[in-house]
Amino acid sequence: MFQKILIANRGEIALRVLRACKELGIQTVVVHSTADADAMHVRLADESVCIGPPPSRDSYLNIHQIVAACEITGADAVHPGYGFLSENAKFADILAAHNITFIGPSGDHIRIMGDKIEAKRTAKRLGIPVVPGSDGAVTDQKEAKRIAAEIGYPVIIKASAGGGGRGMKVALTEADLEIALQTASTEAGAAFGDDAVYIEKYLEKPRHIEVQVFGDGFGRGVHFGERDCSLQRRHQKVWEEAPSPALNAEERARIGDICAKAIADLGYSGAGTIEFLYENGEFYFIEMNTRLQVEHPVTEAITGIDLVHEQIRVASGGGLSVKQEDIKFNGHAIECRINAEDPRTFTPSPGTITHFHTPGGLGIRVDSGVYSGYKIPPYYDSLIGKLIVHGRNRVECMMRLRRALDEFVVDGIKTTLPLFRDLVGNADIANGDYDIHWLEKYLAKGE
């Protein structure tokens, strides 16, 4: 097991990893920008190192400063959390060159899954169902029209190196295709430095289903069930739950087994999430995230297994602590992402939190690094906390969530708490009857 882990992140995820390290008896080092000097994870860590000014490029994305912090403090491993450098293959390679363990997959696996075209090819080879579309990058209009006609309209153009909805355009007809291809390619080049795009069949009312997987790096893989992340705004997840209200037991077991086998065959090490669009009983691979997900607590709630403990164990060479038959699913869990944003316009709302009170009671968990008097800096992601609720079934979970949202108080800034109070009372949400377009349509109506 590691002696000292450096946590290369901030906010609630840095605090989440820190707590896991302390439970395992591992010393902790956190890095921080000057803007985060008073952050909770900095206060609670065994050691802290300031690595630069507020902009991420000068601090949390500064690989050389983070490696230097490891060498200064004697950290023998780095946990990247999510975001920032968590899916940066170069970072993983540099750490390995310095004999520091990256708590995550190999640089090669990060590279494969970070390229959407190569990821799709790999998924197909591993037996994972994929969305019909081009086998690689589409380079001209003639080829694009041929592929679109073959798979049928509507189609979606996606950036090969993309994510978060950037470099993504829908073409409903051939007349839309030319401008969609040009726009997506231009956006991709500007956002990711790579203008390569590919074409897929556009599914009109899909769910977003993702499967939590783990590999030991030696040919063993398991899955921890699925999560439903269909409530999204601009391709950003807002509300996640497990298990999905849309799947039956047979579908759940089928896609879980496919993913676990694929991870084993790939020789993958650590945590990963294989993401799908699901429509009319079929799953279609869209991407794999080679890191811990923001929404991992809902999986922990229904399995009782600490996924960060598992990450650390696997990275230290200890292998997986469980076999597939050991993983049992209990009840239902929902996570709401609480952002420092206007609940209707979603405009960021940095500032000082004057009063912060979290809900409590059976089945309630709040992952947050803020506190009363904390000043939210304007430089980073607006997520300030996650409310995770667990119940014996979805009905109990929803009732408990309603109560927890009523207890949650954040004063001094605007937050998305009012949005969730609206959603929990909506009939479609109560019935689990929604798809990836539902929330944007709901918001557009101004309900």
Helices and strands as residue ranges (DSSP letters): E 4-7, H 11-23, E 27-33, G 34-36, H 40-44, E 47-52, G 56-58, H 63-73, E 77-79, H 89-97, E 101-102, H 107-114, H 116-125, H 141-151, E 155-159, E 168-171, H 174-192, E 197-201, E 207-216, E 221-233, E 236-242, H 249-266, E 269-279, E 282-289, H 296-303, H 307-315, G 324-326, E 332-339, E 351-352, E 355-357, E 364-368, E 375-376, E 383-391, H 394-407, E 409-411, H 417-423, H 427-430, H 438-445
